Structure formats: structure tokens, C-alpha cells
């Protein structure tokens, strides 16, 4: 999953950035509201973490703009504003969740997973295609009776494929989901990760469609 963080506090932003990277999320980070809207116009994101007290355009204005333009991008507000009025306003404007600072990173990760499940139309935490079953909480994948723990990159790539079994994703689309702006991507990185996954899960776990990309098949 690729997330956008709009947070002007560099200390908080750095902590969130590292925690999400460790949890296998690709993250882009901007420091003001105008940059957040610009990033959303030019990139595809799975979720926005939005501070309310942003310079140039505050978080309320960003959220209003997104919802008025029919953007369905999931939004979790992260803010120090803890009054009931602020929480009600944020949710009524279209935020999917509201988290008050300071918060535990584990709670943020749990809320990201919960919001993502709701937008995927499933209350179940596991992703699968009838052959593979991926647990986002433990980063383990099960095939048959065998469970395997994945590295952060392996998890991110397999998650991207299992969100929509049967859909072909190109190299660029996979890179977009597992790497943030400032991360260097080697030319054969996707192939290397897929090779590693096939060694763990079987050569038929991920199918290559020559000249197009990769997919996991829809199981029964």
C-alpha cells in the first residue's frame, strides 16, 4: 500500500515515516496542505494521514476539497485537536477516522488496517485468493498447511497483488505500491522480490504475463 502523510511537525513525521516503512508501507510525506493536494493529483494513494494544523492550506480545507471533488481516498485525521466539536467536524466532513496526538504507533497501524478493510468491502483482516492467505498483522502467508513469514518488501508486493486477484500489475504499478518518493529502486527489484516469493510459496504462486506484468490467479 502507498500512503500519503500530510504533517508539518518534522519530529512526528519522521517517527511515522520510519514506523510505516518498518510495517511495509510505501509512504510519501508532505509538509503543507497545498503540497498534499498536488501529490494526490499526480499520484495514486491508498490512504491519506492528514494533520489539521497544516500551513498554506489547513487539513479541514484539504478534506473539504477532496470530498467536494468526489475523491473517495480514505482519510485518517491525526491531530492534537481533541475537542468533541473538532472530532465531529472532521468525521462529518468525510474523514474515515480521527486519531488524537499523542498516539501509539500500533494504534495508528491498526486504524490504517481497519480503514483499508472497510474500503475494500471486507471486515475480515486476511487477504486471499483461495490459494494463498495473507495476514497483514503478522506478515505471514499461508498456503495449505504451511505458513511463512515474509520480509517487508515481500509482504508489500504480495499484498498489492492479493487486493485484487486476477488483476495484472505492471512493474511500475508494483514499484509505486512498495516504494516511497525518496527510496532508490533498482532496475530488477520487482523481479528479485517475486523470485524470492516463488521460492517460499511455489513457482505458480505468482503468474507472469509476458510484456505486461504479474498477477495472482483467482482461486476457487
ChimeraX attribute file (.defattr): number of C-alpha atoms within 10 A of each C-alpha:
attribute: neighborCount
match mode: 1-to-1
recipient: residues
	/A:1	20
	/A:2	22
	/A:3	22
	/A:4	24
	/A:5	22
	/A:6	29
	/A:7	27
	/A:8	18
	/A:9	12
	/A:10	11
	/A:11	10
	/A:12	12
	/A:13	17
	/A:14	13
	/A:15	12
	/A:16	20
	/A:17	20
	/A:18	13
	/A:19	16
	/A:20	17
	/A:21	17
	/A:22	13
	/A:23	19
	/A:24	24
	/A:25	22
	/A:26	24
	/A:27	25
	/A:28	21
	/A:29	23
	/A:30	19
	/A:31	18
	/A:32	23
	/A:33	26
	/A:34	18
	/A:35	16
	/A:36	23
	/A:37	17
	/A:38	11
	/A:39	16
	/A:40	15
	/A:41	10
	/A:42	8
	/A:43	11
	/A:44	15
	/A:45	20
	/A:46	16
	/A:47	22
	/A:48	25
	/A:49	25
	/A:50	28
	/A:51	28
	/A:52	25
	/A:53	20
	/A:54	22
	/A:55	14
	/A:56	11
	/A:57	16
	/A:58	17
	/A:59	26
	/A:60	21
	/A:61	14
	/A:62	21
	/A:63	24
	/A:64	16
	/A:65	14
	/A:66	18
	/A:67	14
	/A:68	11
	/A:69	9
	/A:70	9
	/A:71	12
	/A:72	12
	/A:73	19
	/A:74	20
	/A:75	23
	/A:76	24
	/A:77	23
	/A:78	24
	/A:79	21
	/A:80	15
	/A:81	16
	/A:82	12
	/A:83	9
	/A:84	9
	/A:85	9
	/A:86	16
	/A:87	19
	/A:88	12
	/A:89	12
	/A:90	22
	/A:91	15
	/A:92	10
	/A:93	17
	/A:94	18
	/A:95	23
	/A:96	22
	/A:97	18
	/A:98	22
	/A:99	21
	/A:100	14
	/A:101	13
	/A:102	10
	/A:103	12
	/A:104	9
	/A:105	13
	/A:106	10
	/A:107	11
	/A:108	18
	/A:109	15
	/A:110	13
	/A:111	17
	/A:112	21
	/A:113	14
	/A:114	18
	/A:115	18
	/A:116	19
	/A:117	16
	/A:118	14
	/A:119	15
	/A:120	12
	/A:121	9
	/A:122	12
	/A:123	12
	/A:124	10
	/A:125	14
	/A:126	14
	/A:127	21
	/A:128	21
	/A:129	18
	/A:130	13
	/A:131	14
	/A:132	20
	/A:133	18
	/A:134	24
	/A:135	16
	/A:136	18
	/A:137	12
	/A:138	11
	/A:139	18
	/A:140	15
	/A:141	24
	/A:142	16
	/A:143	17
	/A:144	10
	/A:145	5
	/A:146	8
	/A:147	15
	/A:148	14
	/A:149	15
	/A:150	18
	/A:151	16
	/A:152	15
	/A:153	21
	/A:154	20
	/A:155	24
	/A:156	25
	/A:157	20
	/A:158	24
	/A:159	23
	/A:160	20
	/A:161	22
	/A:162	21
	/A:163	15
	/A:164	18
	/A:165	17
	/A:166	16
	/A:167	15
	/A:168	19
	/A:169	19
	/A:170	17
	/A:171	17
	/A:172	10
	/A:173	13
	/A:174	20
	/A:175	19
	/A:176	18
	/A:177	22
	/A:178	27
	/A:179	21
	/A:180	20
	/A:181	11
	/A:182	9
	/A:183	11
	/A:184	9
	/A:185	13
	/A:186	9
	/A:187	9
	/A:188	9
	/A:189	14
	/A:190	21
	/A:191	12
	/A:192	12
	/A:193	18
	/A:194	21
	/A:195	16
	/A:196	16
	/A:197	21
	/A:198	14
	/A:199	12
	/A:200	16
	/A:201	18
	/A:202	12
	/A:203	13
	/A:204	11
	/A:205	19
	/A:206	18
	/A:207	16
	/A:208	16
	/A:209	12
	/A:210	7
	/A:211	8
	/A:212	11
	/A:213	16
	/A:214	22
	/A:215	22
	/A:216	25
	/A:217	21
	/A:218	15
	/A:219	11
	/A:220	6
